[in-house]
Amino acid sequence: MKIERFEVPGLAQYAYILSCGTHAVVIDPIRDIDAYLQYATLHGLTISHILETHIHADFASGATALAQATGAQLWLSAYADGEDYQYQFPHHPFQHDEVLAVGNLRIQALHTPGHTPEHLSFLLFDTARSATVPAALFSGDFLFVGSFGRPDLLGEAAKQKLAAQLYQSAHQTIAALPDSLEVYPCHGAGSLCGSGMGEHPQTTLGYERAVSPLFALPQASFIPQILATVPPFPPYYRRMKQLNSQGPALLTALPGTKPFTPAEVAALQSSTPVTLLDLRRPEAFGGAHIPGSINIGAGQNLSLWAGWMLDPETPILLIGDSADLDSARRALICVGLDNILGYLDGGIAAWIVAQIDSGSPLAHIPQRSPQQAQAELIASPATILDVRSDSEWHSGHIPNATHIMLGDLPTRISELDPTRLTYLVCGTGYRSSIATRILAAHGFQSLINIDGGMAAWNRQKLPLQHTP
């Protein structure tokens, strides 16, 4: 028996392939299924079954696409019927205590509601070694390393009930499982599906029982504690729940491979709503970019922030280095952003050449080093907007800064004065560069991005203020 983990870093998502001989089962695949198909081909595996722990909120599922590509059976929770989100495509309804046998693999479903009502965990037995002692628990978003799944995905009315179910799942449903059992969750540190996750990708049940503060709490304390510590709620989670309950559209190819000339991009921008998504680094975007474009840099965080910030109904056109385009397309479809028209042929360099020839405009966002920013702020006070998370803010911030987490900025923009010079800062400059586009779209004209963010500020040992 072999367990292979597949990680999507920006979403901190784990999928698994369980294999025995030539047999394979996939758990919680993401929509970009090529990695699973390549692994199966490389190792001579036949994927016969696809399992999901629950209807996911943070990424587009690859279950239906993988089933179509392989002919595998979908075994999904039997407990979604009648809930807010229900599977709306054919599948085998996997029941509590029901067993799936594939070669020497025996997989027992456990109904572990709390993160969602339909949530299952999967108990794995390697019958070549023991038919009675489980080898692993695939806990989905129920149990994480150091934490539990957030119970607030379905809103205020449901979260108290789900938090109580989460406690019961931990203290009743899995109570008889041995401490030695290895636990493989669906997410790791950095995911917003729970708070306080540890850095290790897996754990043991006994270790969690011994050291997790939440495990030690009685139910009366567990419920308010877990609800008080949930991370920010990305609005796109509701869209993902709906998408995954219906089954994402099956793609025959990656969208967005059509090249557009600068003239075509300019004509498109002037004739129809379009998102010009600039994939470059913040300092490059600040130096020169197409007016109206938004900077969400290529890399592991693209899926999260594109899902959070972009309108799925508005066509997307990519601007960036050719080496980043393929990975960007894959990142976007993993959060259901399929409406990708294409890309600017030749990147921003082609636009600059066209600007010289035709007068097409360029925009820029001034960048300041931390030392420059501090000196300017001393000489002439201005708004300092910190768009980091609450925990980052409380670890120390620039004196007299205003804190609005990036995800909340579109709904709290009225708290800021668009006529004031505004310096923006985050951890490294990535999120603050995204924020510049949001502010510019609301009439802010005097914006400066602090290059390198608080990481650079702290390296220079510049003043910090701590707000309780």
C-alpha positions, 0 to 999 in steps of 0.5 A, a space after each residue: 500500500 502507498 499513500 501519495 500526497 499532492 499539494 497545492 501550496 497557495 490553497 494549502 490543499 492536499 489530495 491523496 492517491 491510495 494505491 495497491 498493486 495497480 489499483 488506485 483511489 483518489 481523495 479530494 482531487 482539485 480541478 487541475 487533474 493532470 498531476 493525478 493522471 500523470 502519476 497514475 500513468 507513471 506508476 501503472 495505476 488504474 484509478 477506479 474510485 474517487 472520494 470526497 470528504 465534503 462539498 468544498 468551499 475553497 477550491 473547484 473540485 476535480 472529482 467529476 473531471 477525473 471521473 470522466 477522464 478515467 471512468 472511475 466511480 464517484 463515491 460521495 457523501 450520502 448526507 448532503 440531501 436536504 442540506 443547503 448544498 447538495 450533490 446534483 450529479 450521479 454518484 454512489 451515496 457513501 454511508 456511515 460505516 460503509 466499506 469500499 474494498 479495492 485490492 488490499 485497501 479497505 476504506 470505511 466511511 465515517 460521518 463526521 459533520 461539523 465543518 459541513 453537515 455532509 462531511 465524511 472522514 475515511 478510515 483506511 485499512 491495509 488488509 495485507 497487514 491487518 484487517 482490524 487495525 486501521 492504518 490512516 484516517 483521511 480527515 478532510 476539513 474535520 480535523 487538521 494538524 493542531 486545529 479543527 475545521 471552521 463551522 461557520 461556512 453556512 452562516 450565522 443560523 447554522 454555525 452553533 449547530 455545526 460547532 456542536 456536531 464538530 465536537 461530537 465528531 471528535 469526542 464520539 465518532 472517532 473516540 474509539 480510534 487508536 492514538 497511533 492512527 496517522 491523520 491525513 487532512 485536506 489542508 495545511 497551514 495557510 488555509 482559511 478552512 480552519 485557524 491555527 494549523 500546524 506546519 506539518 502535513 500530517 499528525 497522529 490522533 494521539 498527538 492531537 488529543 494530547 496537545 491540541 488545546 481545542 481537544 481538551 475543552 468541554 463542549 460548552 467551551 469548545 463552541 465559543 472558542 472555535 467560533 471566536 477564532 475562525 479566519 476571515 471568510 472569503 466571499 467566493 467560498 459560497 460560489 465554490 460551494 454552489 459550483 461543486 454541488 453542481 459539478 464544475 464545467 468539464 474543460 476540454 482544454 485550458 482556457 486563455 491560450 489566444 494571443 491579443 495584440 496591444 491594439 486588440 487589448 486596447 479595443 477590447 478594454 474600451 468596448 466591454 468590461 474586462 479584467 486585465 490581470 497583471 501577473 508580474 511582481 509588485 515593483 514591476 507593476 508599480 513601474 509601469 502597467 496598463 491603466 485599469 489593470 489589477 496586479 495579482 502576482 503569479 505564484 502560489 497565492 494567485 488562486 486565493 486572491 483571484 478567487 477573492 477579488 475577481 468577478 467570475 462573470 467578467 472576462 479575464 485577459 492575462 498580462 505577464 511573462 510567458 513562463 507564468 501564463 500556463 500556471 496562471 491559467 491552472 490557478 484560475 480554473 482551480 477557483 472557478 475562474 474559467 472566463 479567460 479570453 487570452 493574454 497580451 502577446 509580448 507582455 507589457 513590453 509590447 504594450 510599451 512599444 505600442 504606447 511609444 508608437 500610438 500614445 497608448 497610456 501607461 500608469 504607475 504606482 510609486 514605490 518607496 523603500 521603508 526608509 524613504 517612506 518613514 522619512 516622508 511620513 515624518 515630514 508630511 503625515 499621510 494615511 498609512 493603510 495596512 492590509 494584512 491579517 489581524 494576527 499580522 497586524 497585532 504582531 506589530 505595525 507602522 505607528 499610526 497606521 490604519 488596518 483594513 484586511 485586504 479582503 474587507 477593503 471593498 466593503 470598508 473603503 468609505 472609511 478612507 479619505 480618497 483625497 489624502 496621500 495614502 501609503 499601502 503596506 502588507 507583508 511583502 508588497 504583494 497584497 498592498 499592490 492588489 489594494 492599489 487597484 481597489 483604491 484607484 477604482 474608487 478615485 484614490 489618485 495619490 497612492 504609494 506602495 511600500 516596497 517589501 512590506 513589513 518584512 522589509 520594514 522589520 529588517 531595517 528595525 524601524 519603529 513598530 506599534 502594537 495594538 491590542 
